[in-house]
Amino acid sequence: MNYTSLSDILTVDSIVAPKKIVASQIIRYVRAKVNKDDDSCVKTLYKIVDGEVEAIEFKVTNKFKYLHKPINKMKVKEHVLIAAICRGRDVIVPKGDTTIELDDSVIVVSRGETMKTLSDILRG
């Protein structure tokens, strides 16, 4: 990471930071392990924008209390975005009437929120 300023000089399109990749994998593993019996588990986690934002993929289980309910009926926290829902081979850009179903993969982007389960996106 000490050499990121060189990317501007050398016109490099992207930089791989092994330390950040390993840290993200460890965090993903720990969160998934802690919540293996919960309403969802973390499948993938990326820290982006200098670690200020998390993009997380959750696998939905039958313990998620908002199964089959429209997103506009959920009280989603500020700074949390349900970015996509993967259902089978379909990728859904969610709207207000979109529902979260069993075995969906839900991609959530958040700033300032540490989420261990899908229910952590909800207020109270």
Long-range contacts (C-beta under 8 A, 24 or more apart in sequence): 20-47, 20-51, 23-47, 31-116, 34-116, 35-116, 35-117, 37-63, 38-63, 38-116, 38-117, 38-119, 39-63, 39-64, 39-65, 39-117, 39-118, 39-119, 40-64, 40-106, 40-117, 40-118, 40-119, 41-117, 42-116, 43-105, 52-111, 52-112, 53-109, 53-110, 53-111, 54-109, 54-110, 54-111, 54-113, 54-114, 54-115, 55-83, 55-107, 55-108, 55-109, 56-107, 56-108, 56-109, 56-110, 56-115, 57-105, 57-106, 57-107, 57-108, 58-105, 58-106, 58-108, 58-117, 58-118, 59-103, 59-104, 59-105, 60-100, 60-101, 60-102, 60-103, 60-104, 60-105, 60-106, 60-118, 61-102, 62-102, 64-100, 64-118, 64-119, 65-119, 66-100, 66-122, 67-99, 67-100, 67-101, 67-102, 68-99, 68-100, 68-101, 69-99, 69-100, 70-96, 70-97, 70-98, 70-99, 71-95, 71-96, 71-97, 71-98, 71-99, 71-100, 72-96, 72-97, 74-121, 74-122, 75-122, 75-123, 75-124, 76-121, 76-122, 76-123, 77-110, 77-113, 77-121, 77-122, 77-123, 79-110, 79-111, 79-112, 79-113, 80-108, 80-109, 80-110, 80-113, 80-115, 80-121, 81-108, 81-109, 81-110, 82-106, 82-107, 82-108, 82-121, 83-107, 83-108, 83-109
